[in-house]
Amino acid sequence: PGATPGGDLGLPGTLARGTAPAPALLLQFPSMKKTLEFKAHDGEIEDIALGPDNKVVTAGRDFQCCVWQQDQLVTGLRWNENLPGIPDKAYRYQACRFGAVEDNAGALRLYTVQVPHKRERRPPPCYLTKWDGKSFL
């Protein structure tokens, strides 16, 4: 999915590292007039993806990945809730993307990438998580 003429386009805030919280901006295409601004994350927004039903997914450097409908939080994703022993602050979300399901034309997936927060000499593995693109489970 992507922006279509006359649709909304979500763009991350452009703030330098260590500055005020990053706002999420929704801009009207093609005029690029701001239609909505709200606080999405504490710190920078790492990535943003446009999904079905005007949903926007944001991955922040604050260890959170959120699904939004306009400026309302729909859900926060928790990639490690089924993996015992991985603390919440050990990994951060680096990327999020929607993708079609090859053998099911009507289905949609959300993929997120989790990377270790701290650099180590022997780094732990990175993770790629596949979510249902409509229920976000």
N, C-alpha and C positions, 0 to 999 in steps of 0.2 A: 504494500500500500504506500501511497505517497500523497502529496498535496495535489489537489485538482483545482483548475481555475474556479474561483469563487469560494473555495474551501479555506479552512484555517490551516496555518502552518505554525508548528511549535518550534521555537528556537531557544537555545539556552542563553542565560545571561552571560555577558562577557566581562568578567571581573578578574582582576589580578589575584594571584594566590595570596591568601592571608587577609583578604579584604572582607567587606560586609557580605552577608548571606546572598547567594545567587538567586535572583528571581527567575521564574519561568515566564516567558513572554509568548503570547499568542498573537500572531500577525495575520491580517487579512490579505490574501493573494488576489490580484497582482499589485495592489496599491501599497502593500506592506505597512498599512496603518495598524498601530497597536490596538488590539481589541480587548486584551486582558493581561494583567500582570499580577502575579501572586508569589509568595514565598514558597519555594518547592523544597529546598534543601539548606542545611547549614554548610556553607562553603560552596565550592564549585560544582557545577553540573558536568559530569564526565561524558554522558551520552544522552541522546533523546531519540525516541522512535514514535512514529505515528501509527495508530492501530485502527481496528474496526470501530464503528459507532462513535467516531470522533474522540477516541481514547488516546491519551498521550502517556508514554512510559518514560520516566526519567531515572537515570542512574547517577547518583551523587557520590562525591568523595567522602560523604558522611556515613558510609557503610549502608546506605539505603537505596532501594530501587522501588519506585512508587508508580502506581497506575492512577491517572487523573481523568476525570470527565469535566472539562472546562477547568475551573479552579477548585473543584471538590475532589478530595482524596477518595478513590474507590477502594484501593487496597495497597498494602505494603507487601512486597514479596519477601519470603524467607526461604532462601535456597537450602539452608543447612538444617532445617527443622527435623528432617528425617535422618540426619547423619550425627549420631551421638559423638561427643568429644571434640567437635569443631566449634570453638567460641565465636560469638558474633563479631568481635572486633579483630579476628585473625585475618579475615579476607574482606576485600571491598569489591563492589561492582565496578567493572571497567567499561562494559559495553552492553547494549541491548538492541535487538533487531527482530522484526517480524519476518516470517517466511511461510510460503505455501507448503502444504503437505502433498508430496508427489502422487501418492495413490488415493487421495481423497480431495477432490476439487473444492469442496466447501469448507474444508478445515484450514485452520491457521495456527501457527506455532509462534511463540515468543522465545527467543534464545537470549540468555544472559551469560556473560563471562565474569567469573570471579577470580581475582588474583590475590596473592598474599599481600597483606598490608605492609609488612616489614620486609626489608631485603635481608637475606641471610646467605651465608657462604654456600650452604646446601639448601637451596630454596625448596619449599614444599610444592606440591603439584598445583596447577591452576585447574579450574573447573569450568565446564560448559554445561549449562542447565537448560533443559527443554521444558517449556510450559505450554499448557493449552492456551491458545490465543484469545479465547472468549471467557473462560472461567478463571484463568490465571492460577490453575492448580498444577 
